[in-house]
């Protein structure tokens, strides 16, 4: 894809550290003091569920400004079957170019490619105000529950988009986050020493302490 000065292409192995630093800059102090997302992608690239054909970066004027990636996972359906779906992220745009439409451009392109590969649905944790513009809705409306979430708890973070219309018709069940997303804090801190020093700050609105 090339839209004016923007290119979306596959991530190259030689730029892994550059992409990790891009993710680190984008997520630092957003959801917690510091961040773990740059280590998450470092781990997930070697996970069998990682979809290499859906591992994208975005360039503007020859510089990396964004990335997105997908993992295969499962819905444990109430009828006893397992339904393969995708989950997504980390997805990011460099901080100085956020809220300029690049994130939606990258997201929509990624979802189109996933649909072309025959995947039926994407479920993940996100903000409906942004992702709703690209066709996501609350997963509860598809009959899908988030694992380990108590009944009646706020599930507004848990989103779903069908890539194949009707793919989740007559499906109810529990979504499972791939285990690779759960990383050890000590391992994150060790990995982070490979990057320039940044101050961890406790800020209002962070989800984790």
N, C-alpha and C positions, 0 to 999 in steps of 0.2 A: 504493500500500500504506500502511495506517495501523494500526499495532499499538500500542495505548495511546498513548504520547506520542512514538512514532517514525513518521516519514514517509519513504518512499523515492520519489524523483521524478527527473525529468530535470534535468541541470545547465543552468543559465541562463547566457547569455553575460556578463551583468552581474556574475556572481559568480566569474568565472574566477580572478581574483587571490586571492580569499578561499579558493577550493579549492586553488590552488597553495600557499598558505601552510599550509593544513591538511596537505597532503601533506608539505611541508617539515618541519613540526613532528613528524609521525609517523615520518619516516625519518631525521631528523638524527642522525648518528653511529651509526646502527644497523649498516649494512653496510660503511661506510667513514667516514673523517673527513668530516663534512658530509654532503651527499647530492646526487644529481642528479635524483631522481624528479620533483620539481616542475618542472624544466625539460623533462623528457621529455614530460609531459602537455601542456605549453605547445607543444611541437613537434608532437606527434601529433595534436592537434585539427585541424590543417591538412593532415594526411596523407590521401590518397585512400582508404587502407585503414581509416581510423577509422570506427567504426560509431556514428553519432550516436544511433541508436535504442537503444543499449546504454550510454549515458553517464549514470551515475546518481550522485546524492548522497543522503545520509541526514541527516535533521534530527531533533533531539530538543529539545523545548521551544523551537522556533523557531530553534535554532542548528545550523549545519552540524557534523556529527560524523564523517562518513565519505563515501567515494566509491569508485566502481569504474568501469572502462571496458574496452572490448574493441576489438581490431583483427583484420581479416581477414588471413590468411596462408596458406601452402601447405605441404603435404607433397609433396616430389618423390618419387613412388612408384618402386619398383624396376622397374616395368613400363613406365616412361616417361611415365606420366600425372601430372598435377598435381591434388591433392585439396585443395579449399578447406576450411580449418578456421578456428577462432578462436584467438587468444591473448588474454591478459587482463592488466590492470594498467597502471599502479599501482593497487592497492586498499589502502585504509587506513581506520583508525578513529583518532580523536583519542587521544593517549597516555593521558589520564586515564580513558578508558572502554574500554581494551583488556581482553580476557579477561573480558568480561561478557556475551558472546553476541551483541553487535551485529554483529561482523564476519561471523559465520556467517549471521545473518539477511540481511545485505546480499548476501553471496555466493550464498546459495540463491535469493534473489529474482532476482538477475541471471542466474543460470544457467537458471532457469525461463523468463525472458523470452527468452533466447537460443534455447532449445529451441523456444519458440512461434514464433520467426521462421524456423525450419527449419534452423538450423545443426546440423551433425552431431557436432562434437567440439570440445573446448577443450584446448589444450596450452600449458603454460607452466612457468616455473621457480618452485618453491615447496617448502614443508615438508610432507611427507606426514603428519606428526602432526596438523597443523591441517586441511589440505585433504582428507585421507582421510575426515574426518567428513562431507564433502559429496560423497562418491562418486568422488574422484580416486584413481588408482592410478599406479604407475610406468609411464611411457610404453613402456618396453621390453616390457612384457607385452602391448602391442598391436602389437608389431613395428615401432615407430617409434624412430628414432635421432635424436640431437641433432646438428645440424650442427657440423662442426669438432671434434668430440670424439673423441680417439683411441680405438681399440678397446681395451676392457678398462678404460678410465677410469671413475671413479665417476660414475654417471648418476642417482643417487638424488634429485637435485634436479629432474629432468625428469619432469613429471606429465601425466596425460591423464585426461579424462573424456569418455565418449561421451554426447552429448545425444540421439542417435537410437540405440537399441540395435542393435548389429550394424553400425553405420556403417563401422567400420574392419575388419570381417571381410575376410580375404583381401588386406588392404593391408599392405605393408611399405615402408619408405622413410625419407627424411630430412626432418625438420622444419626449416623456415627461419624464424628470427626476423626480423620486419620491420625493415628498415634504419633506420627512424625511431627505434628504441630506442637506437641507437648515437650518442651525443652527444659532442661535443668538450669536454674539461675546461675549456679556456679560455672557451668559450661558456657553460658552466655557471657559471663564476665571474663572468662579466660579468652574466649574468641574475640571479645571487644578490645583486648589489649593490642590486637593487630591493626587498629585504626587510630587516627589522631584523637588525642584526649579531648573529651567533651564533658561538661558538667551535667550531672543528673540533678534535675529539679523536680520537686513536688509542686504541681500546679493545680489550680482549680479546674474541675471538669475531668480530671484523669480517672479512669475506671479502676485502676489497680494501684495499690500503694507501694 
